[in-house]
Amino acid sequence: MSEFERLQARIVACERCPRLRQWCLDVARDKRRSFQNDVYWGLPVPNFGDPQADGLIVGLAPAAHGANRTGRMFTGDRSGDWLYRALHDAGLANQATSTEADDGLRLKGVLVTAVCHCAPPDNKPSRDEIENCRVHLADTFALRPYRAYLCLGKLAWDATARQLDVKGQFGHGARLVLSDGRQVFGSYHPSQQNTFTGKLTREMFQSVVGAFANAVQAASS
């Protein structure tokens, strides 16, 4: 097994957070009516994308009826619709949709991870749960000499800054350039709370994803 495959296996087998593990299993058992015929994943969700990536996308956590159902990051929910459409528009994905783990989606030069790999109640992991999952984030950061990071939301930004040992104020469109040329980009999370209210528009999101894509593609050229 490669180090990438070993990390994926460690994430899926993780039992560090009993509250989250129970919550994910409960959701997988008591399914949403529209997904009654689906077999829920219900386990920690591994990273998704290109093992040789030059760019790393950091989200918050799987959605209860999204990645916790499908087993793939940002798959099967509206946040994923926004993310993968933007990545496709920027040339980093082979298709704009992400509905199931076997739908043929492939990412080009990017890997998607999360601060927490288990779906938390109300999308709010505790500080201890974030800390428990940090070992997986650290191992993900250590996999590759990534040249660009895209942080979806403040928690992802803070976790990335801590991992890289840098400081910077989060905001939509925030950008840090490290001394070695690596770049960190910040965006509001494409959650329904932000997209339905207009806090995050498609143009706003595509602007940041496009800048991130340019950095990724420059690194691989």
C-alpha positions in Angstrom: 0.0 0.0 0.0 1.1 3.6 -0.7 1.2 6.1 2.1 -1.9 7.7 0.6 -3.7 4.4 0.8 -2.6 3.8 4.4 -3.8 7.2 5.4 -7.2 6.5 3.8 -7.5 3.3 5.7 -6.6 4.9 9.0 -9.2 7.6 8.5 -12.0 5.1 7.7 -11.1 3.0 10.7 -10.9 6.0 13.1 -12.8 5.7 16.4 -11.4 8.8 18.2 -14.7 10.6 18.7 -17.4 8.4 20.2 -20.1 11.2 19.9 -19.5 11.6 16.2 -19.2 7.9 15.5 -22.6 7.3 17.2 -24.2 10.3 15.4 -23.0 9.0 12.0 -24.4 5.6 12.7 -27.7 6.9 13.9 -28.1 9.0 10.8 -27.2 6.0 8.6 -29.9 4.0 10.4 -32.6 6.7 10.6 -32.4 7.8 7.0 -33.9 10.9 5.4 -37.1 9.9 3.7 -35.8 10.9 0.2 -32.8 8.5 0.7 -34.7 5.5 2.2 -33.4 3.1 -0.4 -29.8 4.2 -0.1 -27.2 2.3 1.8 -25.5 4.9 3.9 -21.7 5.0 4.3 -21.9 5.9 8.0 -18.1 5.8 8.5 -15.4 8.5 8.6 -15.1 9.9 5.1 -11.6 9.6 3.5 -9.9 12.2 1.4 -10.9 12.4 -2.3 -9.0 13.4 -5.4 -5.6 13.1 -7.0 -2.9 11.4 -4.8 -0.3 13.4 -6.7 -2.1 16.7 -6.1 -0.4 20.1 -6.1 -3.5 21.7 -4.5 -5.3 20.9 -1.3 -8.9 21.9 -0.6 -9.8 21.9 3.1 -13.5 21.7 4.1 -15.2 21.5 7.5 -16.8 18.1 7.8 -19.1 15.7 5.9 -22.8 16.5 5.6 -25.1 14.0 7.4 -27.0 13.1 4.3 -24.2 14.0 1.9 -20.8 12.5 2.3 -21.9 10.5 5.4 -24.4 8.9 2.9 -22.3 8.5 -0.2 -18.8 8.0 1.4 -17.1 10.7 -0.7 -16.2 14.2 0.3 -18.7 16.9 -0.9 -20.8 14.4 -2.7 -24.6 14.2 -2.7 -25.4 17.6 -1.3 -25.7 21.2 -2.5 -22.3 22.3 -1.1 -20.8 19.6 -3.4 -22.8 20.9 -6.3 -21.2 24.3 -5.9 -17.7 23.0 -5.3 -17.4 20.5 -8.2 -19.1 22.8 -10.6 -16.6 25.5 -9.8 -13.7 23.0 -10.0 -15.0 21.8 -13.4 -15.3 25.4 -14.7 -11.7 26.0 -13.6 -10.4 22.9 -15.3 -9.7 20.8 -12.1 -12.5 18.2 -12.5 -13.7 16.1 -15.4 -17.4 16.8 -14.7 -19.5 19.4 -12.9 -21.7 17.0 -10.9 -21.0 14.8 -7.8 -23.9 12.6 -6.9 -22.6 9.2 -5.9 -19.2 7.8 -5.2 -19.2 5.8 -8.4 -20.4 8.6 -10.7 -17.1 8.9 -12.6 -15.9 12.1 -11.1 -12.1 12.6 -11.2 -10.1 15.6 -10.0 -7.0 16.9 -11.7 -4.2 18.0 -9.5 -6.3 18.6 -6.3 -7.1 16.6 -3.2 -10.1 17.3 -1.0 -9.9 16.8 2.8 -11.7 18.2 5.9 -11.0 19.4 9.4 -13.3 16.6 10.6 -13.9 13.4 8.7 -17.1 12.5 10.5 -20.4 14.3 10.2 -21.1 16.4 13.3 -24.6 17.3 14.7 -25.7 20.7 13.4 -22.4 20.8 11.4 -20.6 21.8 14.6 -17.7 19.6 15.8 -16.4 20.4 19.3 -12.9 21.7 19.9 -11.9 18.3 21.2 -13.2 16.6 18.1 -11.3 19.0 15.9 -8.2 18.3 17.9 -8.8 14.5 17.7 -9.0 14.7 13.9 -6.0 16.9 13.5 -3.7 13.9 13.2 -5.4 13.0 9.9 -5.1 16.6 8.7 -1.4 16.6 9.6 -0.9 13.4 7.8 -2.7 14.7 4.7 -0.6 17.9 4.7 2.5 15.7 4.9 1.6 13.6 1.9 2.6 16.1 -0.7 4.5 19.4 -1.1 1.3 21.2 -2.0 1.7 24.6 -3.7 -1.8 25.9 -3.1 -4.4 25.5 -0.4 -8.1 26.4 -0.6 -9.8 26.9 2.7 -13.6 26.7 2.7 -14.7 28.6 5.8 -13.0 30.1 8.8 -12.5 26.8 10.7 -10.7 25.3 7.6 -8.7 28.5 7.3 -7.7 28.4 11.0 -6.8 24.7 10.8 -4.7 25.3 7.7 -2.9 28.3 9.2 -2.1 26.3 12.3 -0.8 23.4 10.2 1.4 25.7 8.1 2.4 27.8 11.2 1.3 31.1 9.5 -1.0 33.9 10.5 -3.6 35.8 8.5 -7.1 37.1 8.8 -9.8 35.0 7.3 -12.3 36.5 4.8 -13.7 35.7 1.5 -11.0 36.3 -1.0 -8.2 36.3 1.6 -4.8 35.2 0.3 -1.5 34.4 1.9 1.7 34.0 0.0 4.3 32.0 2.0 8.0 32.7 1.8 8.6 29.7 -0.4 5.8 30.8 -2.8 3.0 28.5 -1.6 -0.4 30.2 -1.5 -3.4 29.9 0.8 -6.8 31.1 -0.4 -9.9 31.7 1.7 -13.5 31.4 0.7 -16.8 31.4 2.4 -18.0 27.8 2.7 -20.5 26.9 -0.1 -23.1 25.8 2.4 -26.8 26.5 1.9 -26.6 29.0 4.8 -24.3 31.1 2.6 -25.5 30.4 -0.9 -29.3 30.6 -0.2 -28.8 34.0 1.6 -26.6 35.5 -1.1 -23.6 35.8 1.2 -21.8 33.7 -1.3 -22.6 34.1 -5.0 -21.5 31.9 -7.8 -19.3 34.7 -9.2 -17.7 35.2 -5.7 -16.9 31.5 -5.4 -15.7 31.0 -8.9 -13.3 34.0 -8.5 -11.5 32.4 -5.5 -11.6 28.9 -7.0 -10.2 30.3 -10.3 -7.3 31.9 -8.5 -6.6 28.7 -6.6 -6.8 26.8 -9.9 -4.3 29.1 -11.5 -1.8 28.5 -8.7 -2.3 24.7 -9.0 -1.9 24.7 -12.7 1.2 26.9 -12.6 2.8 24.5 -10.1 2.2 21.5 -12.5 3.3 23.3 -15.7 
